[in-house]
Amino acid sequence: MSLTDGAIQRMFTMGGSSDDPSFLPSVQILHLKKIAQNGGADDRWKVVLSDGNRFLSGMCATQLNSKVNSGEIAQFGIINVNEFLVNTLPSGQKIVIVLKCELVQNPGSRLGNPVDITKAGNVGSAQAQPSGGVGGGAQPMYGKVESAGNPYGGGGSNPYGSRGNSGGMGMSGGSSNPVIRTNASSQSFTPISGLNMYSNRWVIRAKITNKSEIRTWSNAKGEGSLFSVVVLDSSGTDVKCTFFKEAVDKFYNLLEEGRVYTFSGGRLKVANMQYNTCKSQFEITFDQNSEIHLQDDAEDIQESYDFVKIAALSEMEPSGFVDILAVVKHVADPAVIVSKKSGKEMTKCELTIQDDSGADVRLTVWGDLAANAQTKFANLPIVAFKRARISDYGGRSLSGSGCSVNPTIPQANQLRQWWADNGSNTQARSLSSAGGGARGADPFEQRKTVSSIKEEQLGYNEKPDWLSFKATITFLKKDKAGDEGAWYTACFNSGDPCKNMFKATQTSDGFFHCDKCQQTNEKCVRRFIFSGTVADDTSTSWVSVFNEQAESMFNGVKADELYEKLAEGDRDSYDSTFAKASCTEWIIKCKVKQEHVGDESRVKTSIVSLTPIDYAAESRNLLAALGV
């Protein structure tokens, strides 16, 4: 196996493999040395790579430690480098960071007579550095660099700035207030796209495009608060930044969306791309010692988009991200749901958005954006969502956070003109026609009939199907065998993790024990659970009814109240509550999912929301559908 001719020279001039993904050089490992680490940190390995003519010093990323320990990566081994970064140290020396590689073979000896790339005649003198090691090789990468200045301002070796007064750049007198600087024209900045795990002396200049609310957490390790921002720099790359505990108190009220700041003193970590919607492969954590400086000029940082038409979403894979420009033609009522993972309440709101591709799709927003959605997205605005996540939840749907309402970009003006001319009268194909997991009912034009459950064979997919229809409650099963009412006994604990939802079993001494929180209480909370039938002019279907929906059906009457009536011998009040709910008409949203009970499988339809009918609005929708 021959080495790639000129590989080291080419790697030396690149920023990394992302510059040319097709470049997969074969190089030889001349030298491999373990670097001592403190505090139980992962092992680090220095490496010298050669193409037979030139050699370059570098490091193996920590994810390659297993290959080093197994002997797959060893001295004189020939490897294919599949992914790498090139980092420039403060001294000006360049090193290569090997991120991914695979062994080709190990000849057991050096190939060729390579020389140090920094001393080669065709490399600029600015890159040449005194060196030693293999064949007169590269100098130690972590040697003391006397000439390196402090990019954060202030004197000494403190990378966060002097604790004394140094021209307004440091942390004066240990004050908890961050220094705000309005002019940083003399400072050099690292582009977000150039951040990597092997350099911590960086300063980025970026605009805040999204800021979250403050959230709290509590677990076995402690408790605290956090918030996050997404920042974008002039290179068009954005990154998520998170602030914890003391940093929340220090920075939350000072950071504003749309303003530009310089950020330094943060710690990088590899982003979990399953949840991260930013272009950067990293996330940044800031603490109270980080420095953030306000900038005056924001003209050079503009949001960039790569818009995808809504109709194209049906051909795209779930879990990807897209930029979307569309008209918000419907805003559902915000709903509060309980997260299955955390047990905490979350606010969500579903928007129906449409563009000029002849399709619309449901997009879910969360948190404060969801709570204020009725106001923020009123009057059919044009919205641009950055990196909305694609889901196959209920057909095709989207989930987004960072958005711009009525953005001042040419594409938005074109879409606004299309909507004004005739777009608002266009019949769109809905990609989310099966509904989503929202508690609110679907828009009028997306409703189905009860017969659709069987005709469209809903519930047989891997994930649940959702649909909305207008129907009448024809029967409610109010009695359960061996029980006094249509409910179950739930844990009395209203806090985490139970929130009065998990079943509590009555013990022999009359108390109620919950397996979820392992607590035993004298009391319990009763929650409705029963079945019934609903019907429209096309069909009838059995449905399951749970607590929130039953309380809506019974005008707010709770299961504990009916239990007390039965305990007092007032069976008539119990029966009449169910009787009053029968033969009432609702807009009903259901989840349809196949379940396996023993050796049998059945399709279960569960009500997830009940919306009273606004007959005036219903009449207007019917007239519009008829073209009247």
N, C-alpha and C positions, 0 to 999 in steps of 0.2 A: 504494500500500500504506500503510494508516494504522498508526500506532503504537498499542500496547496501552495504553489509558487506565488510569492508576494503577499501571502496572507497577513503577516504581521504588519507590513507597511500599510495595507488597506485597513486593518483593524485600528491602527494607530490614528488614522485620519477620520474614522467614523465616530459617531456618538453612541452607537450600539447596533445590535442586529435589526432593530426596527427601521434603520435607515435603508436596509436592503434585505428583506426576509429570505430572499433566495440565496444569499451568501452564507454557506455552511462550510467553513474552512476545516481542513484536516491539519492539525498541528501536533507537535511533540511536546511532552512535559519534560523539560530539562531538570527542573528542581521542584521539590515539594517539601515544605517545612511548616510544622505546627507552630502557631503563635500563641503564647500563654495568655489566658484570659482570667479576669478576676471575677469574684462574686458568683461563681457557678454559671457564667455565660456559656453559650454554645462554643465549641471549638471553632477556631478560624485557621485556614490553611493558606499560606502564601504559595504562589505557583509562578513558575517562569515558563512561558510558552515560546516555541521556536517553529519556523517554517523551513529550517535548514540554512537560511541566509541571515535572518534577523531574529532576535529574541526580545520579549517584552515581559515585564513583571506584572503580576496581578494577584487576585484572590479568587478562591473558590467560594461561591455562595454557600451559606450554611445548609441549604437543602441538599447539597452534594456530599455532606459529611458521611452519610451511610456508604456512599460509593468509595470514599477515601478509606474508611475503616474496613471495608470488605476487601480492599486491595484492587478494586476495579480501576480506580484512579491512582496511578503510581508513577514513580520516576521512570522516564523513557517511554511511557505509554503514548501511543498515537490515538488521539481522540478527534471525533467530529464535534465541533462547537456549534450547537443548535441555537443558543441564545446567549447574548453577552451584552454588557454595558462597558463604556469607557469613561472613566472618571478622572478629572483633573484635580490633583491635590492643591492646597494653597501655595505650595512651593512652585507650582507649574508642572510638576511631574505627572505624566499620564500613567494610569494603571488600567488593566482590563479586569472586569468582574465576570467570571464564568458562571452563568446562571443554569444552563442546561447543556449536557454533553453526553456522548456515548463512546465507549471504548471500541477501537477498531482492532488494534493488536499492540503487542509490546515486544519490540525487537531486542530489548535488553541493553542497548547502547545508544549513544548520541548519534544522530544523523546529521552529516555536514559539519561545517565550522561556523556557526552563526555568531554574529556580533551584536552588540547592544544597539537597538533601534535608535536610542537617543544620541548615539555617537556616529551614526551612519551619515555619510556625506550628503545625502539627499534629504535630510531632515533639518529644518531651520534651527539656527543656533539657539533660538529662544527655548527650544525643547530640550536641548542637551543639558544633562545633569551629571555631576560627578557620581560615579557608581562603583560598586564592587560586588563580588559574588561569583556566580558561575560565569567563567570566561570573561572576568572583569565586569560582571553583570550589574544589575540595577541596585541602587542603594536601598537600605531598609525604608519601607513605606511609612513607618511611624516614627522616624527620626525627628529630632527637634527642628523646627523651622523658625529661625530667629526673625526672618523678615515678614512673616505673616501677620497682617494687621487684624484688629478686631472688627469684623463686619457689623457688629451690633452697636458700635460706639463705645466710648469710655476707654480707660487704660487697663493695663494688666492683662492677666490671662482669663479673666471672667468673661465667658462668651455672651453673657446676658447684659453686659454693661456695668460700669462702676457703680458701687453702692453710694458713692458720694456724689457731689455735684460736679458733673462734667459737661457743662454747656447744655444742660437740658436733655442729654441723651441717656442718662442712667436712671437708676431708681433712687431718687433723692431722699436721703434721710430715712430709708426703709419705708417710705410712704406706700400705702396700698393702692394708690391711684396710678394708672398707667400713664406713661409720658405720651403726649400727643404732639407730634411734630408736623408742621405744615409745609416744609420744604425739604425734599430729600434728593435734589437734583444731582448732588455730587456722589451719591451712593450707587453702587452697582448691585444688580439684582439677579437672582437665579430664576430662570423660567420654571414654572411648575412642571413642565414636561421634562426638565433636566434634573429633578429631585431623584435621589436614590439613597438606599440604605447605608451607603458607605461614606457619606459626607454629611456632617451635622452643622457645618459652619455656612449656613445659607440664610438669605433674606429674600422673601418673595414680595412682590408688589401686585395686589389683586383687588378686584371689586367684589363686594358681598352681593351675591345674586339671590340668596335664600337664607333665611334665619328662622330657626325653629323656636318653639316655646320652651320654657324650662320644664324639665321632667325630673322626677325623683325616683330613686330606687332604694330597696331595702332587702338585704339578703344576709347570709351567714357571715359574710366578710365585713359587713357594716352597712351604712346607708349614706346617701348624699344626693346631690343634684347635678344635672348636666344640661347643656344645650349644644347645638351644632349650627354651623354655617357652611354654606358652599361658596367658595371664592373662585373667581375667574381672572386670569391674567391676559396680557396682550397677545400671548401665543395661541389663545383660543382653548387652552386646557383648564379644566376646573378640578377642584379637589375638595373633599369634605374635611372640615376641621371641627374637633370636639373639645369642649371646655368642661372641666370637672370641678366640683366643690368650690374652693376659694376662688378659682378662676371665673366661676359663674358670677359671684358677687362683684368681682373686679371689672369684668368686661361686658356683661350682658347689656347694661343700659347704655354703654358707649359705642356699641357696634350697631350700625344702621344699614339696612338694605340699600343698595345703590351707591354707597360711598366707597372710596378707595382707601386702602390702608397698606402699610408695610407690616409684614409678620416675620418674626424671628424667635428663636429659642424654643421651637416646638420639636416634638419627637415623631418620627415617621414609623408607620407600621404598614404591612401589606394589607390592602383592602380586601374585605370579603365581597367579591364581585356579585354574589347572590343578592346582596342587599344594597350595594353601592351603585349609584347611578351616575357617578362622575367619570370623566375620561381618564383621570390619573389612576394608576394602579396602586397608589398609596393613600393612606389617610394620615392626618396630622392631629396630634394631641397637644394642647397648650395648657400650661399651668400658670400659677400666679406670678412666676418669675419670667414668663415670656414677655416680649415687648411688641406692642402694636402701636403704629404711628399713623395718624390721619394724614392723607394726601389731599392736595387741592384739586389737581387735574385728573379727570376721569375720561377725557375725550378719546384717548388711545385704546381704551378697553371697551369693546363692543361685543355683545352677545352674538355668537354665530350659530346658525342652525343648518341642519341637513334634513329638510322636511321630507316626510314620506306621506303619500296619499292614503287616505283611510281605506279605500278599496283594496290596496295592496297588502293590508294587514292579514287578510285571509290566507295569503300565500306565505306568510312569514312564520318562523318557528316561535313558540311560546318562550318566555323568560328572556327574550331579547329586549333591546331598548330602541326607541325611535323618537325623533322630533316630529311633533304634530302641529299643524296650523289649521284651525277650524272655527266654525261658528257654534257657540253654545245655544242650542235651540230648546233645551229643557233642563231645568234644575229640580231635582227631587228634594223632598224634605230631608234635612239632616237627621241621621239616626245614631243612636248610641248602642254599640254592641259590646259584648264582653269577649275579650281575647281568650281563645282556648289555651294558648301557651302561658300567658301571664295571669289570666283571671282578672285583668284590669279593664275598665271601661275605655272604649275608644269611640271617637266621633268620626263618622264617615258621611259622605254625600256623593251621590252619583249624578254625573252630567251626561247628557246625550249631545254629542257633537257631530257636526256634519261639514264636509268640504265639497268641492266641485267635482269629485270623482264619482258621484252618484251613490255614496254609501254613508251611513252614520254608524257610530260605535259608542258604547257606554264607557265612560272614564270616571274612575273613583278618586276622590281627593280625601284627605284625612286631616285630623287635628283642627287647629285654628282656621285653616283654609276651608275645611268642611263646615265648621260652625258658622262662618261668615259667607258661605257660598251664595245664599239667596240674594245678598246685597252685592257681593263682588262680581257675580256673573249675571246680574240683571240686565235687561234690555238687549238681549241677543248680541253680546260682544264677540269680537274676534279674539281668540286666545292662541298663544304659542306655548306649548308645553315642551320642555327640554328633557330628553331621555325618559319618556314615559315607558313603563314596563308593559310588555305584551303578555297577556294571559289567555288561556283557552277556557277560562272560567265562564260558563254560560255562552258558548260560541267563541267569539273573540271579544276581549275587553282590554281596557288599559287602566293603569294606576299611575298617578303622577303627583308631583309636589311643586317643583319649581315651574312657575308659569309667568307669562307676561300678558296682561289684558290690554287689548287694542295697541299692539306694538307698532312703532313707527318704522316699518320696513316695507319695501315695495310689494312683497308677496301678500301682506295683509291688506294693502290698498286694493290689489286686484281681487282678492276674495270678497272684500266688502262690496266692491262694485258688482261682482257676480251675484251676490246675495240680494242686493237691491234691485237688480235688473229682473231676474226671474228665479234665482236660486231658492228663495223662500217658498216657492210653489212647486219645487221639484220633489217628486216622490222618491225617497231614498231607500236603498236596500240596507236593512239593518244587519250588521255583523253580530250583534248581541241579541238576536231575536229570541234566544232561549232564556233570556233574562240573566240576572246575576245574583249574587248573594245578598243584595241589599234588602233592607226591611221594607222600604217603600215600594209602592206599586209601580209597574212599568207605565210609560206614557200610553195614551189611548191607542196610538197607531201600532203599538207593539203587543197589544193584548191578544190572547188566544181564546179558545173555547175549552170547556171541560173535556170534550171529545178528543182534543189534541193529545192528551196524555196517552191514549191508546193508539190513535191514528199515527202519531209520530214516533211511537215506541220510546217515549221518554223514560229515563231512569236506567237504561241498559248500558250506558256509557260508564267508563271508569270513574268519572267525576259526576256529581249530581247535575241534573237538569233543573232549570227554573222557569216558571211561567206565571203570568198574571191573567186573571179572567174575572168577569162580573158574574156572580152566581148567588143563589139563595141557599141558606142553611135549611135543610129539610129534616134533619134528625140529629139529635145529640144523645150519646150514650152516657147517661148520668150515673148509672149504678155499676159497680164492679163487684164481682163475686168475692165474698169474704172480706169486704171492706165497707166502710160506712159512707164513702163518698168518692167523687171523681178527682182524687188528688193523691199525692204521695207526701211522706214526711221528710222535710229537708233540714239540713243542719242549721242550728240557731245562730251560728257564727256569721255575722254580716260582713266581716272583714276578709282579707286574704287568708287562705286561698279559696275558701268555700263560697262566700258571698250569698249565703242562703240558697245555694243551688244543688249541692250534692246530697244524696240520700242519707238520712239518719235512721238507724234501725232501733226500734224500741227494745230495751233490755228487760230482763225478768223483774227488775226492781222499779220499772216504770220510767226510767231515764231514757235518753236518746243518744246513741253513740254514732259518731261519724268516722268512717274509715279514712276519709281524705285528710282531715286535720287531727285525727286521733283524740278528739275531745268528746266528753260526755256532758250533756246538759239536761236540766230538768225539763226544758221546753224544746219545741221544734217549730219550724215554719212549714205550713202546708202549702203546696204548689199544685195548681191544676194540671192534670194530664188525663185526656180522654179522647175518644174518637167520635166521628159523626159522618154525615153525608152532606154533600153540596151538589147542586144541580143548576144547569142552565137549559136552554132549549135544545141542546145537542146531546147531553148525556148526564149521568150521575156518577159521582166518585166518592169512595171512602177517603177520609182525611184524618190525620192526627192533629190534635189541638193541644198546645202547651200553655204555660201559665200566662205570659204576657198577652197572647192572643185571646185567651179565655177572658181575661179581665177586660179587654176591649169589647168583647162580645157581651159581657155582663154589665157594661156601663160602670166599670171600676170596682165591682164587688170582688172581694178577695176570698180565697179558699178558707182562711181561718175564720172569716165571718160566717160562712155557711156551715163550717164545722160547729161553731158555737150554737147556731140555730138548731142543728140536729141534736146536739148534746142537751139542749133545752126541750127537746121533743117537738120542735116546730118543723115538721117535715114539709108542710105546705110551702114555707118560704123557700126551701131548697128546691122543690119541684117547680115552683113558679119562676124562679130565676132562669132555669133551663128553658121553660116553656116560652118566656118572653123573648129569648134569643132565637128561638126557632122561627122559621119563615121570614127572617130578616135578610135584606139584600146588601151585599158588600162587594168592594173590589178586593179580590183575594189573591195574594201571592203565595205560591207553593214551591217547595223543594221536592223533587221526585228522584228517588234513589232506590236501586235494587238492594235488598237485604237478604242475608242467608240465616235462616232459623233452623238449626238441626240439619237435616238433609234436604230441606226445602228452601227455595228462593222465592221471593215475592217483591213486587214493586210497592214501595211505601211513599205515599204523598203526605207531606207535612205542611201545615199552614205556617208561614213565617211572618205574614203581616195581614192585617185587616184594615181597610180604609173605608170610612163611611162614604156613601155616594153623594157627590154634589150634583144634584139633578140639573141645575142650571148649566153648569160646566159640561155635564154629560150631553145635554141637548145641543149645546154649541158644537161639541166634537162630532156628534152624529150628523148635524147639518153640514159641517165642513167636509166630512167624509163623503157625503152625498153630493158635494159640489154646489150646495144651495147658498 
